[in-house]
Every structure is written in C-alpha cells, then in structure tokens.
Amino acid sequence: MILCITEKPSVGRDIAKIVGANVSKSGYYEGNGYCVTWTFGHLCTLKEPADYTPNWRRWSLSSLPMIPPKFGIKLIDSKSIEQQFETIRRLISQADEIINCGDAGQEGEVIQRWVMQKAENNKPVKRLWISSLTDEAIREGFRHLRPHEDLQALYTAGLCRAIGDWILGMNATRLYTLKYAKDRQILSVGRVQTPTLALVVNRQLEIDNFVPKDYWELKTLFCNTLFSFVGKGFDSEEEAKALAAEIAPIPFEIVDTQCKQGKEAPPRLFDLTSLQVECNKRYGMGAEQTLRTIQSLYEKKLTTYPRVDTTYLTDDVYPKCGKILNSLNQYTDLLTPLRGSKLRKSKKVFDNSKVTDHHAIIPTGQPLPQGLSRDELNVFHTIALRFIAAFYPDCSFEQTTVKGRAGKHNFKATGKVITDQGWKAVYAKRDGDDSQDKTENPTEDENAVMPAFTPGQSGPHTPKLVKKTTQPPKYYTEGTLLKAMETAGSTVEDEDLRESLKANGIGRPSTRANIIEILYKRGYIVKERKSLRATQAGIELIGVIKEELLKSAKLTGIWENRLRQIEGGTYSAPEFIAQLKQMISEITLSVLRDNSNRTITPVPANPKDVRTGKEKTSEERKSEKSTRASKKKDGEN
C-alpha cells in the first residue's frame, strides 16, 4: 500500500480523487492500492522548556539561558490532533511506501517530516512537489515524484529556523519579562518580531522628533514654461529674493535641448510580499487578510502556490501561458491586442536562474466559479491584470530636457510625454486608473508638454519664489512595512534593487503577515486608519533593548540569508545554531548587568481591537488571558 500524507483534508480529497482512493474512512481515504491521509497543519512542535527539565518550568533569571543538549519534538496537546496522529502512525506501519504531499515549501517540509519522525517511520519516502492544485498539476507531480533526499537541505533550514526562534524567543522573552516587566505582564521578544517592531518605533520617533524647516526655491517662467534654478534651495527668503531681483532684468537664454526616447517595462509578476503590498495599497487589505485570500484561491485551484519569494516564471511555463490567457474570458478586451502574434517572452518574466522551488503567482487557467467573496475577486483581479500586462509591449515615452540661463545662473526644465501606453493601457482600461498614463514631469507638473525650444533663443522671463517646508517621513502602513521587512529596512522603490536585497530580508514571505499580527496581539502596535503606530509599551520595549543583534533589521537579515544558504546547502547548520547560542548567552549577561531599574508600561487590559477599534468580546479576552497565563507563546518569531 502507498500512503499519501497531505497537509489539509481538502487537499487530501483532491489527491484521493486523482489516485483512485475513493472509499472514505475515519481520517483517510483508501482504494486502488493507495491510502490518503492528512495533518491539520502542524501536529508536532518543538518541546517546551519544562519538557526538558522540571527546573525550567518556573521562570527565573538564574536558569537563563536555557539551551537543551538536544532539541526534541512532541505532539501538540489536542485530542483531535492525537486522534489524527494515531491514524497516520497506524497507516505508516501498514504502508510499503510514503509519498509526502505536504505544501511544497520549507514549512510544509518541516510539518510532514516531524510527523513521520514522531511516528518512527522507516519506510521509503518520495516527495510530491507541485505549484498548483489543478488535476493536471497533481497528475504531473505524481509522474515526477522527487526523491526524499532532494529536500533534506530544505528541511534542515526549516529546522534551524524553528530552533533559532526557540533559542531567542524562549530565552529573550523570559529574560526581558523578569528583568523589566511589571504587573505580571509578558514582554514578548523574538528573532523577527523585535526588529520589525523596531522599524515601526524608529520611524515613529523620527516623525515625533522631526522639526519642520522652511526653504525657498527659485523658478522663472519663460515662454509659458517654468524653469527651476539648478542648485540647492535657499534657507532664507531674503537670499532668494535678492537673486530673483538680480536676474529679473537679464534676458533668459536657451542653452541646450535634448529629447530622448525611453521605455518602461511592465511591472514584475507577484511574489507573496508584493501582492500583499499591492492589495494593501489598492483595497486597504491587511497582510494577513491577503494571505488568507490567496491561500483560498490556491485551494480552489484558481491561482498557483502563494508562499513564494520570486517574481519570475520558468521557461517550461511559457508554452502554457497562451492557454491561461485564453481562460481569462472576462478580460476579452485586454486579450484582443495579444491575439494573432507570438506571445512576448521577456527575461524580466522568464528566468530559470531566478526560480528555486516555485515560480511567481499567476492564474492557473481554471474558470472562475460563482460565489467568490469580494476579497477573492479583488485579489484574483489584481493577479490577472499583472499577468496580462506582462505580455504587453513596453510603455514608450519621450523625455525632454531644456537648459537655460539668466546671466551666470543656470536653470532647467524637464518634461515626459507618453507616446505609446503599452502595458499601461491594461490598467487604464480595466481599473479606470489612468494615473500612470498621464503625462508626467519629474520637476514641475506645469511643464509636462513643452513648446519647441532652440539653443540661442532668448527673451524676457518672470522669476518667482516657491516657499516649501521639509516634511517628515510617513508612518508605515502594512504595505510599506512589508516592503521594509523584505529589504531589511532599506527604502527601495527600484524593482531590480529590491530583488537583490531579498536575500537579506527579515522573515519569510509566508510568515511576515503573521509577525505583524503578533505585534498587534501583543499590544505593541496599533492601526490608525492605514498608519501603523507603536504603543507606549512597544516604544519602551525597543528602548530597553540595548543589544543591536536583537533589534537590528539588517543584522536579522544576515541571519535570514544564512538560513537561505543552509537551504541551498552552502552554509553549516551547526555553525548557525552555535552562533545563536553564543549570542543569547552574551545578551543574557548584558541584561543581567543592567542596574538601571527600568520598567516598561504594561499594555492596557482588554484594549480595543487594534485593527478595527471595536471592543473585544469576552471570549476573545478570556482566550488572551489564558494565553498570557500559560506563558507558552513566548517562542514565536
């Protein structure tokens, strides 16, 4: 008998149908020489401190740092999980071969291997690795099952991630709680959540401490075109007025004109983070809300695997793209310009070297069913438009730069005129979003379209002053915070540069939304409209943490890069764990030596829901109180 183990009952039903296991049993399907069973996500977890020694049950500074000689796993304490695990264990003992059908990613690999380890499996294992749940993709995956050994490095990286989170989360949370908390609150500290909170806190402090400053820019109007003074702004109005008066009687002369043709490629396809950013910007959807929605679309076979960090497709997807496009019959008006010619194949879309496990998120080609939620329709629409735009021509434009002078003082005007919308027509037609299609001028909006100038042309002009005030940075939104996590705090808009910084991003695409949710639940951040604000407790927590290793997004990004290197087999897993052990030992000593007697303001009891402003229900409050009392959540990222 061949046993297939999936991650969810719904996926189990899909796979059972494909392999012919049509008889439903308690906790599995069987038939045609197969049994198909499932986990409920995580059935196992790393052991808690008290599971290693009774001395670690009580929270005390003298017991820190807690470093088990060997990490172990245990079943999650739940009757339904225990029952399902017994079903899996019994089926494994009866099987001749196991097929790991878990989600094709790092977390899915950890979930399945821990269950097989707990069940003491010694049967041969193969791996089903698929990027969508369509019947065609499942059949294709079964025709090309991967050897279990091929995914060993992926599992090792996931195991290192879990152990690293345990070492830092369990120890640092107890350390800072015992040292700085009051009123029996718990100070949650983690490998990813703390540097993420630090991003929000540092931005907020930068805004709070910002002192606006007035400055003046000098412009001059010549032939109905506004030219800008080439040089820095003026700190005093008197200085600017003096120069304006000096140049006013001097004829303005055109020195040089340049007109360059330019092209703008379609935006990249979506990885999970960029999809969350886009849905936050377009629809105000939170990161976790978008993740739940795209996961639902994946399980309904409408989109490909969502927890990805690449924006590229592999070459073998290209022959399927025509069929996928044709399936999007609700976008016939956008598909018409693509018909009758070979589909474009851009290196910014198709690049095997940029894809490891899964390609970018795209539609699968399945027709949309009735009854999709508004969120599902919005997210699918966003993905579909991006996929269609990828095959459109580049947007073409003319960039004009005109240089002039008044006496010895130089001025410049620029204008950008779109000559062919190309891919931008996709958004102009379907979303009514023509903001990207309007004529743009990076220097002055008034000069989008300029008259023809000739070098040597001169005449009178009218100088004027424009008063401006320096502006503070903007508060993070969920979308911009996700971007910052992806680039380890760097402010980057250029897509190519963002791609290069992903290696040092903090968290994984699949966990970043959960990290933000944890910060909400801990009471460290709140949402005011779309802006994220740090609470007093969040600000004080970051203020009390002096160890940069715990709160630096850049340093955490280095650890994340090492985890990716472990996944690729190019970095030592024992060395990674040894470094974390050394780090938590050094942090413990540093905190214990602090004699400042600082304390942190407790999070208010029963606060309003930080995302909606509504009072929490009694059940929600009881659940949170139970969680805090159990002190079992301190190991989260």
C-alpha positions as CSV (number, residue, x, y, z in Angstrom):
1,M,0.0,0.0,0.0
2,I,1.2,3.5,-0.9
3,L,0.4,6.1,1.8
4,C,0.0,9.8,0.8
5,I,0.1,12.4,3.6
6,T,-1.2,15.8,2.8
7,E,-1.3,19.0,4.9
8,K,-5.1,19.6,4.9
9,P,-8.2,17.4,4.5
10,S,-9.3,19.4,1.4
11,V,-6.0,18.6,-0.4
12,G,-6.4,15.0,0.7
13,R,-9.8,14.8,-1.1
14,D,-8.2,16.3,-4.3
15,I,-5.3,13.8,-4.3
16,A,-7.5,10.9,-3.3
17,K,-9.7,11.6,-6.4
18,I,-6.6,11.5,-8.6
19,V,-5.1,8.3,-7.3
20,G,-8.4,6.5,-7.1
21,A,-8.7,6.3,-3.3
22,N,-12.5,6.7,-3.4
23,V,-13.5,4.9,-0.1
24,S,-13.9,7.4,2.8
25,K,-12.7,6.2,6.2
26,S,-12.2,7.9,9.5
27,G,-9.3,10.3,8.9
28,Y,-8.3,8.9,5.5
29,Y,-9.4,7.6,2.1
30,E,-8.4,4.3,0.6
31,G,-8.6,2.5,-2.7
32,N,-6.6,1.4,-5.8
33,G,-3.6,0.5,-3.7
34,Y,-3.5,3.9,-2.0
35,C,-4.4,5.4,1.3
36,V,-4.6,9.2,1.6
37,T,-4.5,10.9,5.0
38,W,-3.6,14.4,6.3
39,T,-2.3,16.5,9.1
40,F,-4.1,19.7,10.3
41,G,-1.1,21.9,9.6
42,H,1.3,21.4,12.5
43,L,0.7,18.3,14.5
44,C,4.1,18.5,16.2
45,T,6.1,21.3,17.8
46,L,9.4,21.7,19.5
47,K,9.3,20.7,23.1
48,E,8.8,23.4,25.7
49,P,11.4,24.2,28.4
50,A,9.6,22.1,31.1
51,D,9.7,19.1,28.8
52,Y,13.5,19.0,29.1
53,T,13.8,19.6,32.9
54,P,11.4,20.5,35.7
55,N,13.7,23.2,36.7
56,W,12.7,25.2,33.6
57,R,9.0,25.2,34.4
58,R,9.5,28.1,36.8
59,W,10.6,31.4,35.2
60,S,13.8,32.6,36.9
61,L,16.8,34.6,35.8
62,S,19.2,32.0,37.3
63,S,18.0,29.4,34.8
64,L,18.9,31.5,31.7
65,P,19.9,30.9,29.1
66,M,18.1,27.6,28.6
67,I,19.9,25.5,26.0
68,P,18.8,21.9,25.7
69,P,21.6,19.4,24.9
70,K,19.4,18.1,22.1
71,F,16.2,19.5,20.8
72,G,13.1,17.3,20.5
73,I,9.6,17.4,19.2
74,K,6.2,16.5,20.7
75,L,2.6,16.3,19.7
76,I,0.6,19.4,20.2
77,D,-1.8,18.9,23.1
78,S,-5.1,18.4,21.4
79,K,-7.4,15.4,21.4
80,S,-8.3,15.8,17.7
81,I,-4.6,16.0,16.8
82,E,-3.8,13.0,18.9
83,Q,-6.5,11.0,17.2
84,Q,-5.4,12.0,13.7
85,F,-1.8,11.3,14.5
86,E,-2.7,7.8,15.7
87,T,-4.4,7.3,12.3
88,I,-1.3,8.4,10.5
89,R,1.0,6.3,12.7
90,R,-1.1,3.1,12.1
91,L,-1.2,3.8,8.3
92,I,2.6,4.3,8.2
93,S,3.1,1.0,9.9
94,Q,1.0,-0.7,7.2
95,A,2.4,1.1,4.2
96,D,5.1,-0.1,1.8
97,E,5.9,3.5,0.6
98,I,5.2,7.0,1.8
99,I,4.5,10.0,-0.5
100,N,5.0,13.3,1.3
101,C,2.2,15.5,-0.2
102,G,2.7,18.4,2.1
103,D,2.7,22.0,0.9
104,A,5.7,22.4,-1.3
105,G,7.8,24.7,0.8
106,Q,10.0,24.9,3.9
107,E,7.2,24.9,6.5
108,G,5.4,22.1,4.7
109,E,8.6,20.0,4.7
110,V,9.0,20.5,8.4
111,I,5.4,19.7,9.2
112,Q,5.5,16.4,7.4
113,R,8.9,15.2,8.5
114,W,8.2,15.9,12.1
115,V,5.1,13.8,11.9
116,M,7.0,10.9,10.2
117,Q,9.7,11.2,12.8
118,K,7.2,11.1,15.6
119,A,5.6,8.0,14.0
120,E,9.1,6.4,13.8
121,N,8.7,5.8,10.0
122,N,11.3,3.6,8.4
123,K,9.5,3.2,5.0
124,P,10.9,4.7,1.8
125,V,9.6,8.3,1.1
126,K,9.1,10.2,-2.1
127,R,8.0,13.8,-2.4
128,L,5.1,15.3,-4.4
129,W,6.2,18.8,-5.5
130,I,3.5,20.9,-7.2
131,S,2.8,24.6,-7.7
132,S,-1.0,24.4,-8.1
133,L,-3.8,22.1,-7.1
134,T,-5.4,21.6,-10.5
135,D,-6.0,18.0,-11.5
136,E,-3.4,18.4,-14.3
137,A,-0.7,19.7,-11.9
138,I,-1.3,16.9,-9.4
139,R,-1.1,14.2,-12.2
140,E,2.1,15.8,-13.5
141,G,3.5,15.9,-10.0
142,F,2.8,12.2,-9.5
143,R,4.6,11.4,-12.8
144,H,7.7,13.2,-11.5
145,L,7.9,12.4,-7.8
146,R,11.1,13.7,-6.2
147,P,13.5,11.7,-4.0
148,H,13.1,12.4,-0.3
149,E,16.8,13.1,-0.1
150,D,16.5,16.0,-2.6
151,L,14.7,18.1,0.1
152,Q,17.0,17.4,3.0
153,A,18.6,20.9,2.9
154,L,15.1,22.5,2.8
155,Y,14.1,20.6,5.9
156,T,17.4,21.4,7.6
157,A,16.9,25.1,7.0
158,G,13.3,24.9,8.4
159,L,14.6,23.0,11.5
160,C,17.3,25.6,12.0
161,R,14.7,28.4,11.8
162,A,12.5,26.7,14.4
163,I,15.4,26.0,16.8
164,G,16.7,29.6,16.3
165,D,13.3,31.0,17.1
166,W,13.1,28.8,20.2
167,I,16.6,29.8,21.4
168,L,15.9,33.5,21.1
169,G,12.2,33.6,21.7
170,M,12.1,31.4,24.8
171,N,15.2,32.9,26.5
172,A,14.8,36.6,25.5
173,T,11.1,36.7,26.4
174,R,11.8,35.3,29.9
175,L,14.9,37.5,30.3
176,Y,13.2,40.8,29.5
177,T,10.0,39.9,31.3
178,L,11.7,39.0,34.5
179,K,14.1,42.0,34.3
180,Y,11.9,44.8,33.1
181,A,8.2,43.9,33.2
182,K,5.7,44.9,35.9
183,D,2.2,44.0,36.9
184,R,2.9,40.4,35.7
185,Q,2.9,41.3,32.0
186,I,4.9,39.3,29.5
187,L,7.4,41.1,27.2
188,S,7.4,39.1,24.0
189,V,10.8,39.2,22.2
190,G,11.6,37.3,19.1
191,R,14.1,36.9,16.3
192,V,11.9,38.6,13.7
193,Q,9.1,40.3,15.6
194,T,11.5,42.5,17.6
195,P,13.4,44.0,14.7
196,T,10.1,44.5,12.9
197,L,8.8,46.4,15.9
198,A,12.0,48.4,15.9
199,L,11.3,49.5,12.4
200,V,7.9,50.9,13.4
201,V,9.3,52.5,16.6
202,N,12.3,54.1,14.9
203,R,10.1,55.6,12.2
204,Q,7.6,56.9,14.8
205,L,10.4,58.5,16.9
206,E,11.9,60.1,13.7
207,I,8.5,61.6,13.0
208,D,7.9,62.8,16.6
209,N,11.4,64.4,16.7
210,F,11.1,66.0,13.3
211,V,11.4,69.8,13.2
212,P,10.0,71.3,10.0
213,K,12.1,73.9,8.2
214,D,11.0,76.4,5.6
215,Y,13.0,76.8,2.5
216,W,12.6,78.6,-0.9
217,E,13.1,77.5,-4.4
218,L,13.7,79.9,-7.3
219,K,11.8,79.4,-10.6
220,T,11.4,81.5,-13.7
221,L,8.7,81.5,-16.3
222,F,9.9,81.7,-19.9
223,C,7.6,81.1,-23.0
224,N,5.0,79.6,-20.7
225,T,7.4,77.1,-19.3
226,L,8.6,77.0,-15.7
227,F,12.3,76.5,-15.3
228,S,13.9,75.6,-12.0
229,F,17.2,77.0,-10.6
230,V,20.0,74.5,-10.8
231,G,21.3,74.4,-7.2
232,K,20.1,73.9,-3.7
233,G,17.1,75.6,-2.2
234,F,17.5,78.8,-0.2
235,D,17.3,78.8,3.6
236,S,16.3,82.4,3.8
237,E,13.7,84.3,1.8
238,E,15.9,87.4,1.6
239,E,18.7,85.5,-0.2
240,A,16.2,84.0,-2.7
241,K,14.6,87.4,-3.3
242,A,18.0,89.0,-3.9
243,L,18.8,86.5,-6.6
244,A,15.4,86.8,-8.2
245,A,15.8,90.6,-8.4
246,E,19.3,90.2,-9.9
247,I,18.2,88.0,-12.8
248,A,14.8,89.7,-13.5
249,P,16.2,92.3,-16.0
250,I,18.6,89.9,-17.6
251,P,17.2,88.1,-20.8
252,F,16.7,84.4,-20.4
253,E,18.6,82.3,-22.9
254,I,18.1,78.7,-24.0
255,V,21.5,76.9,-23.8
256,D,20.7,73.3,-24.8
257,T,17.8,71.0,-25.6
258,Q,17.7,67.2,-25.5
259,C,14.9,64.8,-26.4
260,K,15.5,61.1,-25.5
261,Q,13.3,58.1,-26.3
262,G,12.6,55.8,-23.4
263,K,10.8,52.6,-22.5
264,E,9.3,51.3,-19.3
265,A,8.9,47.5,-19.0
266,P,5.7,46.0,-17.4
267,P,5.8,45.6,-13.7
268,R,7.1,42.3,-12.4
269,L,4.7,39.4,-11.6
270,F,3.8,39.0,-8.0
271,D,5.5,37.2,-5.2
272,L,3.6,37.0,-1.9
273,T,5.0,40.2,-0.4
274,S,4.5,42.4,-3.4
275,L,0.9,41.0,-3.8
276,Q,0.3,41.9,-0.1
277,V,1.7,45.4,-0.7
278,E,-0.4,45.9,-3.8
279,C,-3.6,44.7,-2.2
280,N,-3.0,47.0,0.8
281,K,-2.5,49.9,-1.5
282,R,-5.4,49.2,-3.8
283,Y,-8.0,47.8,-1.4
284,G,-6.8,48.5,2.1
285,M,-6.4,44.8,2.8
286,G,-4.2,43.8,5.7
287,A,-1.3,41.4,5.1
288,E,-2.9,38.5,6.9
289,Q,-6.2,39.1,5.1
290,T,-4.4,39.0,1.7
291,L,-2.6,35.8,2.7
292,R,-5.8,34.1,3.7
293,T,-7.4,35.2,0.5
294,I,-4.7,34.0,-1.8
295,Q,-4.4,30.7,0.1
296,S,-8.2,30.2,-0.5
297,L,-7.7,31.0,-4.3
298,Y,-4.9,28.4,-4.3
299,E,-7.0,25.7,-2.6
300,K,-9.8,26.5,-5.1
301,K,-7.3,25.8,-7.9
302,L,-7.6,29.3,-9.3
303,T,-4.0,30.5,-8.6
304,T,-0.6,28.9,-8.2
305,Y,1.3,28.3,-4.9
306,P,1.2,31.6,-3.0
307,R,4.0,31.5,-0.4
308,V,6.7,32.4,-2.9
309,D,9.5,35.0,-2.9
310,T,10.3,35.2,-6.6
311,T,8.6,37.3,-9.3
312,Y,9.8,35.1,-12.2
313,L,8.5,32.1,-14.2
314,T,10.5,29.2,-15.6
315,D,10.8,28.6,-19.3
316,D,8.6,25.5,-19.1
317,V,5.6,27.7,-18.1
318,Y,5.8,29.8,-21.3
319,P,4.0,27.2,-23.6
320,K,1.1,27.2,-21.1
321,C,0.7,30.9,-21.0
322,G,-1.5,31.2,-24.1
323,K,-4.0,28.7,-22.7
324,I,-4.0,30.5,-19.3
325,L,-4.6,33.9,-21.0
326,N,-7.5,32.4,-23.1
327,S,-9.1,31.2,-19.9
328,L,-9.4,34.8,-18.7
329,N,-12.6,35.3,-20.7
330,Q,-13.7,38.2,-18.5
331,Y,-10.8,40.2,-19.9
332,T,-11.5,39.7,-23.6
333,D,-11.0,43.4,-24.4
334,L,-7.5,43.2,-22.9
335,L,-6.6,40.0,-24.7
336,T,-7.6,41.1,-28.2
337,P,-4.3,43.1,-28.7
338,L,-2.3,40.0,-27.9
339,R,-4.0,37.7,-30.4
340,G,-2.6,36.9,-33.8
341,S,1.1,37.2,-32.8
342,K,3.6,35.2,-30.8
343,L,3.4,36.0,-27.0
344,R,6.2,38.2,-25.8
345,K,8.9,36.3,-23.7
346,S,10.8,38.8,-21.6
347,K,13.9,37.9,-19.5
348,K,12.2,40.0,-16.7
349,V,9.4,37.4,-16.6
350,F,11.0,34.1,-17.7
351,D,14.3,33.3,-16.0
352,N,15.1,29.8,-14.7
353,S,18.0,31.0,-12.7
354,K,15.7,33.2,-10.5
355,V,13.4,30.3,-9.5
356,T,14.2,27.8,-6.9
357,D,11.1,25.9,-5.6
358,H,8.1,27.8,-7.0
359,H,7.5,30.4,-9.6
360,A,5.6,33.7,-9.3
361,I,1.9,33.8,-8.5
362,I,-0.2,33.5,-11.7
363,P,-3.7,32.3,-12.6
364,T,-3.9,28.5,-13.3
365,G,-6.3,28.7,-16.2
366,Q,-9.3,27.3,-14.3
367,P,-12.6,29.2,-14.9
368,L,-13.9,31.4,-12.0
369,P,-16.7,29.7,-10.1
370,Q,-19.7,31.5,-8.8
371,G,-19.8,32.6,-5.2
372,L,-16.3,34.1,-4.7
373,S,-16.0,36.7,-2.0
374,R,-15.3,40.3,-2.7
375,D,-11.7,39.8,-1.4
376,E,-11.2,36.8,-3.6
377,L,-12.4,38.6,-6.7
378,N,-10.2,41.6,-5.9
379,V,-7.1,39.6,-5.3
380,F,-7.7,37.4,-8.4
381,H,-8.3,40.6,-10.5
382,T,-5.0,42.0,-9.3
383,I,-3.1,38.9,-10.2
384,A,-4.8,38.5,-13.6
385,L,-4.1,42.1,-14.7
386,R,-0.5,41.8,-13.7
387,F,-0.2,38.5,-15.7
388,I,-1.9,40.0,-18.8
389,A,0.3,43.2,-18.6
390,A,3.5,41.0,-18.6
391,F,2.8,40.1,-22.3
392,Y,2.0,43.7,-23.4
393,P,4.7,45.9,-25.1
394,D,6.8,48.3,-23.0
395,C,5.3,51.8,-22.4
396,S,7.1,54.3,-24.7
397,F,7.8,57.9,-23.8
398,E,9.8,61.0,-24.8
399,Q,11.9,62.7,-22.1
400,T,12.7,66.3,-22.9
401,T,15.3,68.3,-21.0
402,V,15.8,72.0,-21.7
403,K,18.7,74.0,-20.1
404,G,18.7,77.8,-19.9
405,R,20.4,80.6,-18.1
406,A,19.9,84.1,-16.9
407,G,23.3,85.7,-16.7
408,K,25.6,83.2,-15.0
409,H,22.8,81.4,-13.2
410,N,21.6,78.0,-14.7
411,F,18.1,76.7,-14.9
412,K,16.5,73.5,-16.2
413,A,13.0,72.2,-17.2
414,T,12.1,68.6,-18.0
415,G,9.0,67.0,-19.5
416,K,7.9,63.5,-20.1
417,V,5.3,62.6,-22.7
418,I,4.0,59.1,-23.1
419,T,3.9,58.2,-26.8
420,D,2.6,54.7,-26.5
421,Q,0.8,53.4,-23.4
422,G,1.8,49.8,-24.0
423,W,1.1,47.8,-20.8
424,K,-0.3,50.8,-19.0
425,A,-3.4,50.5,-21.2
426,V,-4.3,47.4,-19.2
427,Y,-4.8,49.4,-16.1
428,A,-6.3,52.4,-17.8
429,K,-9.0,50.3,-19.5
430,R,-10.0,47.9,-16.7
431,D,-9.5,49.9,-13.5
432,G,-10.1,53.4,-14.7
433,D,-6.6,54.0,-13.3
434,D,-5.0,56.4,-15.7
435,S,-2.8,57.9,-13.1
436,Q,0.2,56.1,-14.7
437,D,-0.8,57.2,-18.1
438,K,-1.0,60.9,-17.6
439,T,1.9,63.0,-18.9
440,E,4.5,63.2,-16.2
441,N,7.1,65.8,-15.3
442,P,9.5,64.9,-12.5
443,T,10.5,68.5,-12.0
444,E,7.3,70.6,-12.5
445,D,3.9,69.3,-13.3
446,E,3.2,72.5,-15.2
447,N,5.8,71.6,-17.8
448,A,4.6,68.2,-18.9
449,V,4.3,69.3,-22.5
450,M,6.8,72.0,-23.6
451,P,7.0,74.0,-26.7
452,A,9.9,73.5,-29.1
453,F,12.9,75.4,-27.9
454,T,16.0,76.3,-29.9
455,P,19.5,76.9,-28.5
456,G,20.2,80.7,-28.5
457,Q,16.6,81.6,-28.2
458,S,16.2,84.3,-25.6
459,G,13.7,86.8,-24.2
460,P,12.1,88.2,-21.1
461,H,11.2,86.0,-18.2
462,T,9.4,86.2,-14.8
463,P,11.2,84.9,-11.7
464,K,9.2,83.7,-8.8
465,L,9.8,82.2,-5.4
466,V,8.1,79.0,-4.1
467,K,8.1,78.5,-0.4
468,K,8.3,74.9,0.8
469,T,8.6,73.1,4.1
470,T,10.6,70.0,4.8
471,Q,8.3,67.0,5.5
472,P,8.8,64.2,8.0
473,P,8.8,60.6,6.7
474,K,5.5,58.9,6.5
475,Y,4.2,56.4,9.1
476,Y,4.4,52.8,8.0
477,T,1.4,51.1,6.6
478,E,1.1,47.3,6.5
479,G,2.2,47.5,2.8
480,T,5.2,49.7,3.4
481,L,6.2,47.7,6.5
482,L,6.2,44.5,4.4
483,K,8.5,46.2,1.9
484,A,10.8,47.3,4.7
485,M,10.9,43.7,6.0
486,E,11.7,42.4,2.6
487,T,14.6,44.8,2.2
488,A,15.8,44.7,5.9
489,G,14.7,48.3,6.4
490,S,16.0,49.9,3.3
491,T,13.7,52.3,1.4
492,V,13.8,51.0,-2.1
493,E,11.4,51.6,-5.0
494,D,13.5,50.2,-7.8
495,E,12.3,46.7,-8.6
496,D,15.7,45.3,-9.6
497,L,17.4,46.6,-6.5
498,R,14.5,45.2,-4.3
499,E,15.1,41.8,-5.9
500,S,18.8,41.9,-5.0
501,L,18.0,42.8,-1.4
502,K,15.6,40.0,-0.8
503,A,18.4,37.7,0.3
504,N,18.8,39.7,3.4
505,G,15.1,40.4,4.1
506,I,13.7,39.5,7.5
507,G,11.2,36.8,7.9
508,R,9.9,34.7,5.0
509,P,7.0,35.7,2.7
510,S,4.8,33.2,4.4
511,T,5.5,34.5,7.9
512,R,5.7,38.3,7.6
513,A,1.9,38.8,7.8
514,N,1.9,36.7,11.0
515,I,4.7,38.7,12.5
516,I,2.6,41.9,12.1
517,E,-0.4,40.1,13.6
518,I,1.7,39.1,16.6
519,L,2.7,42.7,17.1
520,Y,-1.0,43.7,17.1
521,K,-1.9,41.0,19.5
522,R,0.9,41.8,21.9
523,G,-0.3,45.4,22.0
524,Y,3.0,46.8,20.7
525,I,1.4,48.4,17.6
526,V,-2.0,49.7,16.6
527,K,-3.5,50.9,13.4
528,E,-4.9,54.4,13.0
529,R,-6.6,54.4,9.6
530,K,-3.9,52.9,7.4
531,S,-1.0,54.1,9.5
532,L,0.8,51.8,12.0
533,R,1.7,53.4,15.3
534,A,3.8,52.0,18.1
535,T,2.2,51.9,21.6
536,Q,4.0,53.2,24.6
537,A,4.8,49.6,25.6
538,G,6.3,49.0,22.2
539,I,8.4,52.1,22.3
540,E,9.6,51.3,25.8
541,L,10.4,47.7,24.9
542,I,12.7,48.8,22.0
543,G,14.2,51.5,24.2
544,V,15.1,49.0,26.9
545,I,16.7,46.5,24.4
546,K,20.3,47.8,24.0
547,E,21.6,44.7,22.1
548,E,21.6,45.6,18.4
549,L,21.6,41.9,17.5
550,L,18.1,41.6,18.8
551,K,16.5,44.7,17.2
552,S,18.5,45.4,14.0
553,A,16.7,44.6,10.8
554,K,20.0,44.5,8.9
555,L,21.6,42.0,11.3
556,T,18.5,39.8,11.4
557,G,18.6,40.0,7.6
558,I,22.0,38.5,7.7
559,W,20.7,35.5,9.8
560,E,17.9,35.1,7.2
561,N,20.4,35.0,4.4
562,R,22.3,32.3,6.3
563,L,19.1,30.3,6.5
564,R,18.7,30.6,2.8
565,Q,22.3,29.4,2.4
566,I,21.5,26.4,4.6
567,E,18.5,25.7,2.3
568,G,20.9,25.8,-0.7
569,G,23.4,23.6,1.0
570,T,26.2,26.3,1.2
571,Y,26.2,27.1,4.9
572,S,26.7,25.0,8.0
573,A,23.6,24.4,10.1
574,P,25.6,23.6,13.3
575,E,27.5,26.8,12.9
576,F,24.3,28.8,12.6
577,I,22.9,27.3,15.8
578,A,26.2,27.7,17.6
579,Q,26.2,31.4,16.8
580,L,22.7,31.8,18.1
581,K,23.6,30.0,21.3
582,Q,26.6,32.3,21.8
583,M,24.5,35.3,21.1
584,I,21.8,34.6,23.6
585,S,24.5,33.9,26.2
586,E,26.1,37.3,25.6
587,I,22.7,39.0,25.6
588,T,21.8,37.3,28.9
589,L,25.0,38.5,30.6
590,S,24.5,42.1,29.3
591,V,20.9,42.3,30.6
592,L,21.7,40.8,34.0
593,R,24.4,43.5,34.4
594,D,21.9,46.3,33.9
595,N,21.3,48.1,37.2
596,S,19.1,50.8,35.8
597,N,15.9,49.5,37.5
598,R,13.9,50.4,34.3
599,T,10.4,49.1,33.9
600,I,8.0,49.0,30.9
601,T,4.5,50.4,31.0
602,P,2.0,47.5,30.9
603,V,-0.3,47.0,27.9
604,P,-3.8,48.2,29.0
605,A,-6.1,45.4,30.0
606,N,-8.8,44.5,27.4
607,P,-7.8,47.1,24.8
608,K,-9.9,47.7,21.8
609,D,-9.1,45.6,18.8
610,V,-6.1,47.4,17.3
611,R,-7.2,46.9,13.7
612,T,-10.9,47.8,13.9
613,G,-11.3,49.9,17.0
614,K,-14.1,47.6,18.3
615,E,-14.2,46.3,21.8
616,K,-13.1,42.7,22.1
617,T,-15.6,40.1,23.1
618,S,-15.5,38.4,26.4
619,E,-14.4,35.2,24.7
620,E,-11.5,36.9,23.0
621,R,-10.4,38.4,26.3
622,K,-10.7,35.1,28.1
623,S,-8.6,33.5,25.3
624,E,-5.9,36.2,25.6
625,K,-5.8,35.9,29.4
626,S,-5.4,32.2,29.2
627,T,-2.6,32.6,26.6
628,R,-0.8,35.1,28.8
629,A,-1.1,33.0,31.9
630,S,0.2,29.8,30.2
631,K,3.3,31.7,29.0
632,K,3.6,29.2,26.1
633,K,3.6,31.7,23.3
634,D,6.9,33.4,24.1
635,G,8.8,31.4,21.5
636,E,7.0,32.9,18.5
637,N,9.1,34.8,16.0
